């Protein structure tokens, strides 16, 4: 049975959702967090919608078995495809990701905006509706950023191959004259410094991780589920695929050596 001191569940196709976990930890230091990395099936961006639906439901069921009080889908593709289904099926608060098109239109000075996201996010009906509702006459240019997720997961965000790949994808968008870039995948904040170096200081970068943490805090507060712990919260990690690979990546990203548990079958 859940209580205010039950953990918050967070999941993504890989370690990208750790960028969201950072915001949640900074905002709510007393919360216990449980993170699931579905690395055996990354990236979600090129998977069939039916697969992502089934996989998301499996992970949510697993997290509910761990007695979580709320779930954050720290993946734009999984949110776009599965969040409505998951909210219909499960009663606990489920917070999703959404590319920051609306704040980008507010920040942009020239009405030229670039959205960096996976193909799965860009072709989803949810994203298309978001653009229709909030573009406000801005010209929006898309980049599916093929290979970015795999590069971060396999080589790390600062590797030369990763930097080259980012530059190849960014240049065509920057040549459109955009003054604002939306990070539409939770992996991409780990590339923020690289993107800034390529794009220059005149380009604003929008990351929605903080907004997701704020929304989670509001939902927990509204439902009297904020932790009453006075000590810093704990973090537990689960993954599909080899646990040692995920552990090593978490150590690189977060500079800590966390225990990573194997996600139960099915993988």
C-alpha positions in Angstrom: 0.0 0.0 0.0 1.4 3.3 -1.0 2.0 6.2 1.4 3.6 9.6 1.3 7.0 7.9 1.9 6.7 5.4 -0.9 9.2 6.0 -3.8 8.6 7.8 -7.1 9.1 5.6 -10.1 11.0 7.0 -13.2 11.6 5.2 -16.4 13.2 5.7 -19.8 14.6 3.5 -22.7 18.1 4.1 -21.3 20.0 6.6 -19.1 18.5 9.7 -20.6 15.9 10.0 -17.9 18.7 10.6 -15.4 18.6 14.2 -16.7 15.0 14.4 -15.3 15.9 12.5 -12.1 18.5 15.3 -11.4 15.8 17.9 -11.5 13.6 15.9 -9.3 16.4 15.2 -6.8 17.3 18.9 -6.6 13.7 20.0 -6.1 12.6 17.2 -3.7 15.7 16.0 -1.9 13.7 13.9 0.6 12.0 11.7 -2.0 13.0 8.1 -2.6 13.4 7.5 -6.3 13.3 4.2 -8.3 14.7 4.4 -11.8 14.2 1.8 -14.6 16.5 1.9 -17.6 15.2 -0.3 -20.4 18.6 -0.4 -22.2 18.0 -3.8 -23.8 15.4 -2.1 -26.1 16.8 1.4 -26.7 16.2 3.5 -28.6 12.4 3.7 -28.4 12.4 6.3 -31.2 12.5 3.8 -34.0 10.3 1.1 -32.4 6.7 0.3 -33.4 4.0 2.0 -31.3 2.6 -1.4 -30.2 6.0 -2.4 -28.8 6.4 0.8 -26.9 2.8 0.5 -25.5 3.5 -3.0 -24.3 6.9 -2.2 -22.9 5.7 0.9 -21.0 2.8 -1.0 -19.5 5.2 -3.8 -18.4 7.5 -1.3 -16.7 4.7 0.6 -15.0 3.3 -2.7 -13.7 6.8 -3.6 -12.3 7.1 -0.2 -10.6 3.6 -0.5 -9.1 4.7 -3.9 -7.7 7.6 -1.9 -6.0 4.9 0.2 -4.3 5.6 3.5 -6.0 3.3 6.4 -5.4 3.7 8.2 -8.7 5.4 7.5 -12.1 7.4 9.8 -14.3 7.8 8.7 -18.0 11.2 10.3 -18.5 11.0 9.7 -22.3 9.4 11.9 -24.9 8.6 9.0 -27.3 7.1 6.8 -24.6 5.0 9.7 -23.4 3.8 10.6 -26.9 2.7 7.0 -27.6 1.7 5.5 -24.2 0.8 8.2 -21.6 -2.9 8.4 -22.5 -3.2 4.6 -22.3 -1.3 4.3 -19.1 -3.4 7.1 -17.4 -6.6 5.3 -18.5 -5.3 2.0 -17.1 -3.7 3.0 -13.8 -5.0 5.3 -11.1 -1.7 6.7 -9.6 -0.3 10.0 -10.9 1.6 9.6 -14.1 3.7 12.5 -15.3 5.0 12.6 -18.9 7.5 14.6 -21.0 6.5 17.1 -23.6 8.9 19.0 -26.0 9.1 22.6 -25.0 7.4 24.1 -28.0 5.3 26.5 -26.0 8.2 28.0 -24.0 10.3 28.1 -27.1 7.7 30.4 -28.9 7.9 32.7 -25.9 11.7 32.8 -25.8 12.2 33.1 -29.6 13.0 36.6 -30.9 12.7 35.8 -34.6 10.0 33.1 -34.7 12.4 30.4 -36.0 12.6 27.4 -33.8 14.4 24.1 -34.1 13.1 20.9 -32.4 15.7 18.1 -31.7 13.9 14.9 -31.0 13.7 11.2 -32.0 11.7 10.2 -35.1 9.1 8.5 -32.8 8.4 11.7 -31.0 8.3 13.9 -34.2 5.8 11.7 -36.0 3.4 11.1 -33.1 0.0 12.6 -33.1 0.6 14.0 -29.6 3.5 16.1 -30.8 1.7 17.3 -34.0 -1.2 18.4 -31.8 1.3 20.2 -29.5 2.7 22.1 -32.5 -0.7 23.0 -33.7 -1.8 24.4 -30.3 1.4 26.3 -29.4 3.4 27.2 -32.5 1.7 30.6 -32.6 2.8 31.3 -36.1 6.5 30.4 -35.5 8.4 28.5 -38.2 9.5 25.2 -36.7 12.2 23.0 -38.2 12.7 19.4 -37.1 15.8 17.2 -36.7 15.2 13.5 -35.9 18.9 13.4 -34.6 19.5 9.8 -35.8 22.0 8.0 -33.7 22.3 10.5 -30.8 20.7 8.2 -28.2 22.9 5.3 -29.2 26.0 7.5 -29.3 25.4 8.7 -25.7 24.7 5.2 -24.4 27.6 3.5 -26.2 30.3 6.2 -26.2 29.2 8.8 -23.7 28.1 12.4 -24.3 31.7 13.9 -24.7 33.2 11.3 -27.0 34.5 12.7 -30.3 32.2 10.5 -32.3 29.2 11.8 -30.4 30.3 15.4 -30.9 30.7 14.8 -34.7 27.3 13.3 -34.9 25.7 16.2 -33.0 27.4 18.7 -35.3 26.2 16.9 -38.4 22.6 17.0 -37.3 22.7 20.6 -35.9 24.2 22.4 -38.8 21.2 22.0 -41.2 18.9 23.3 -38.5 21.1 26.2 -37.6 21.4 27.2 -41.2 17.6 27.9 -41.1 18.4 30.8 -38.8 16.8 29.4 -35.7 17.4 31.4 -32.5 15.9 28.7 -30.2 16.5 25.0 -29.9 14.1 22.6 -28.1 15.7 19.4 -26.6 12.9 16.9 -27.3 14.6 13.8 -25.8 15.7 13.3 -22.2 19.1 12.1 -23.4 19.9 15.4 -25.1 20.5 17.6 -22.0 23.7 15.6 -21.5 24.8 17.2 -24.8 23.7 20.7 -23.8 27.3 22.1 -23.5 28.3 20.6 -26.8 25.1 22.0 -28.5 25.9 25.5 -27.0 29.4 25.4 -28.3 28.2 24.6 -31.8 25.1 26.8 -31.9 26.7 29.9 -30.2 25.5 32.0 -27.3 22.8 33.7 -29.3 20.7 30.5 -29.5 18.5 29.7 -26.6 18.2 26.1 -25.5 15.0 24.7 -24.0 15.1 21.7 -21.6 11.8 20.7 -20.0 13.2 18.5 -17.3 12.7 21.2 -14.6 9.0 21.7 -15.7 8.4 18.0 -15.2 9.9 18.1 -11.7 7.7 21.0 -10.9 4.6 19.2 -12.2 5.5 16.1 -10.1 5.9 18.2 -7.0 2.5 19.8 -7.6 0.8 16.5 -8.1 2.3 15.0 -5.0 1.4 18.1 -3.0 -2.2 18.1 -4.3 -2.6 14.4 -3.3 -0.8 14.8 0.1 1.9 12.4 -1.1 5.0 14.6 -0.5 7.6 12.7 1.6 7.7 13.5 5.3 11.3 12.1 5.5 13.8 14.4 7.1 16.8 12.6 5.7 17.9 12.7 2.0 16.1 10.3 -0.2 17.5 7.1 -1.5 17.8 6.0 -5.2 17.4 2.5 -6.6 18.2 1.5 -10.1 16.9 -1.4 -12.3 17.7 -2.2 -15.9 17.1 -4.6 -18.7 20.2 -5.9 -20.4 23.6 -6.3 -18.7 23.5 -4.5 -15.3 27.2 -3.7 -15.3 26.8 -1.6 -18.5 24.1 0.5 -16.9 26.1 0.8 -13.7 29.1 2.1 -15.6 27.1 4.6 -17.5 25.4 5.9 -14.3 28.8 6.3 -12.8 29.9 8.4 -15.8 26.8 10.6 -15.8 26.3 11.0 -12.0 29.8 10.4 -10.7 28.5 7.7 -8.3 28.7 3.9 -8.2 25.2 2.8 -7.7 23.9 -0.8 -7.4 21.9 -1.6 -10.5 19.4 -4.5 -10.3 18.3 -6.7 -13.2 14.8 -6.0 -14.4 12.8 -9.3 -14.2 12.0 -11.2 -17.3 10.6 -10.5 -19.9 13.4 -8.6 -21.5 
